[in-house]
Amino acid sequence: MARNLRPPVEVVDDTSQTRRIYDDLRRAIITGEYREGEKLPEARLAAMLGTSRLPVREALALLEFDGIVSALPRRSAVVRSWDTTAVEELFDVRIGLEPLAARLAAARIRQGHDSSPLRAALREAQEATDSRDPLRIAETNAKLHGAIVELSGNSLLTQLMRTILARMAWLFFLTTERNTEEQRDEHQHLIDAISSGDERLAEYAMLSHTEAGRTPTLTIVTALRHADQGNGPGADR
């Protein structure tokens, strides 16, 4: 009925609310405030956030699209978990897509496109490394990879990489104990290779950089899972 329709201004407000709630929940999940495997009932989140269920529902749908939560029956979701299979799958997909993005980005630079967005993203990531803020490091490193994808100029690749980048930021946070100085050097080499306009060099640099992160990431995630098992209900107190 007409009396149940919301005025347009409320719809716009819901959209901004959705983005804010999405950002807040995403940050809380990445930093571990909401733990892997934890349920996120829509009603409880709405009550905690002092909002209606609609923007919470929409935010959870975005998080599901990004592969950060999984939908459950009865208006709920659950935070997804990292294990060695999830890590391997992510790296396998990255190996398939990111070298392509680097090659296409290098080709566009050779054609005269501006490399300054890459340099700006690199500088931001380096400043984050200096700050030693784990969340800032994770977010800016993922943003750097996103800048390469954007420069590729391939809209389908950009769309495919969205969910990958969201999970990358989460995994980067979980593995911030990796050698940040080494990663800084790799990123510098990667951006230099792309900026040179040499497609094959850029493709190889990204392939090498991505594959180099697989083993240390698996090692850290395996250790985290063992620690979680040790702290489980049956563990000694």
N, C-alpha and C positions, 0 to 999 in steps of 0.2 A: 504494500500500500504506500501511497505517497508520503504519509506521515512518518514512515520509517526510513525514508531516504535522507542521507546526510547532505548538508550543503557543501558545495565544492571546496570551500576553505578548509573543511575538516579532512577531506581527502588529501589535500596538499600537506596538511599538518601530519597526517598519518605517515605519509611518505618520508618526511624528515625524521619523524619518530622512529620509523623502521630502520633508517640508516644509522641513527644514533644507537639504537638497541643492538643492531647488528655489530657495530664497531665495539660496543661495550662487551657483548658476549664473546665476540671473537678474541678480544684482548684477554678476557678472563679465562678462556679456554687455553689459549697459547701459554699464558703464564702459570697455569695449573690451579687457578682459583676454583675452576670446575675441572675435576679430574677425569682422566680417561675412563670411560665406562659409566660415568655418572649420568643419571637421568635428569632431564630438564623439562619438568611439567610446565605446560603453557600457563596454566592458572597460577602456579606458584611464582613464576617469573613475572607475570603481569602484576601480581600483588606486591612483590618486592620492588618493582620498578615504578609502581604507582601509575600504571597505564592500563589501557584496555587490552584485551587479548589479541585484537587484530594486528597491531604492529609487531607484537611478539611472534605471532604465527608467521608473519611475512619475513621477519628477521631469521627465524629458524629455517624457513624454506631457503633463504639465501645461503645460510650456513650448510644446509644439506647439499645444495648445488656445488658449494666449494669443497665438499667432501670432509667437512669438519665434524658434522653430526649426522646421525642417521635417524629417520623418522620412526616413531613408535605409534601403536594404536592409542586412541583416547587422548589425542591432542598433547602428545609428548614427544621428546626426542632424547637421544643418548649421545654423549660425546664419544666419538670414534677413538679407537686405540691404535697405537703404533706397535708393530711387531716386525720381525725380520722380513716377513712376506710383504707387508705394507711398504717397508723401506725399499726392498728390491723392486717392487712394482713401480714405485715412484721414480727411482733412478732409471729403470728400463725405459719408461715413457720420456723422461727428460733426455736421455741419450738419443731417442728418436726425433725429438722436436727441437731441442735447443741448438744443436749444431746447425740445423737448417735455419733457425732464426739468425744466428751469427753470420752465416754465409749470405743470407738475403740482406742483412743490415750492411755488411761490407760492400755488397754490390751497389746498394743505394748510395753509400758514401762515395764510391768510385764514380757514380753518376752525378755527383755534385750535391747530395743532401748533407745537411748540417750535422756534425757529430757532437755539437755542444751539449745536447741533452744527455748523451752518454757520459761526457766529462763531468757534467753537473751531478749526475747520479753517482758516479765514482767518487767524487769529492765528498758527497753526503755520506756515503758508506765508510769512507776513510775517517771522517770526523766522528762517526758513530763508534768506530773501532777505538779511536782515541778516548772516547767517553767511557768505555768499558760498561756501557749500559746494555745488558743482554737483549732486551726487547728492541731497543733502538738498532742494535747491530743486526738482529734478525730481520726486522722490517726493511731497513735500508738495503741490505744485501738482496732481499727478494725484489725490492724496487729496482735495483740495478739490473737484475735479470729481466724484469718487466720492461725496462727502457730499451733493452736490446730487441725484445719481441716487438715492441711498438715501432722501432725503427725499421724492422723488417718490411713493414708496409703490407703485410699479408693479413687480411681481416679474419680469415678462417683460423689461421695459426694463433692470432691474438685471442680469439674466442676459446680455442682449445686449451690455451695456456692459462686461462684465468683460474680455473680450479687447481691447476698444478702449482701456480704461484702462491695461492692461498695456503696450500699444504706445505710448500717449501718454507714459507715464513715460520710456520709452526715447528717444522723439523729443525730449522736453523736455530730456533730458540732452545729446543731440547738439547742441541749439540754445541752450545756456545763454548764448551770447554775445548773444542778443537783449536788448533793453532791459528789465532786470528791474524798474526803477522804474515803467516804463510798464505792465508786466503787473500790478504790485502795485496801481496805480490802477484798472486795468480790473477786477481781482478785487474790489476794494472796491466799485466801482460795481455789479458783478454781484450781489454778496451783498446790497447795500442794496436793489436792485431786487426780488430774490426775497423778502427779508424784509418788503417793503412789502405783499406779498400781491396786488400788481397783476400778473395773469397775463400780459397782453400786454407790459407793460414788462419783465418778467423774460425772456419769450421773445425779445424784441428785443435785450435786453442780452446774452444768451448768443449769439444769432446774430451780433451785431456783434463780440463778443469773439472768437469762434471764427474768423470770416472774416478778422479783422484779422491773425491769426497765419499765414494761409496763405502770402502772398507772402514775408515774411521767412524763414519756414521753408524754402520752396522754394529761396530764394537760398542759404541756408547749406548745405543738403543738396547742391545742385549744386556749390558750391565744395568741399565735402568729397569728392565723387566725382572732381572734377578733380584734387584733390590726391592721391587714391589712385592715379589713373592716372599721375600724374607720378612717383609713387614705386614704380611697378610694375617688373617684371623688366627691361623694356627701357629704363628711365630712365637718364639719365646719372648716374654716380657721382661 
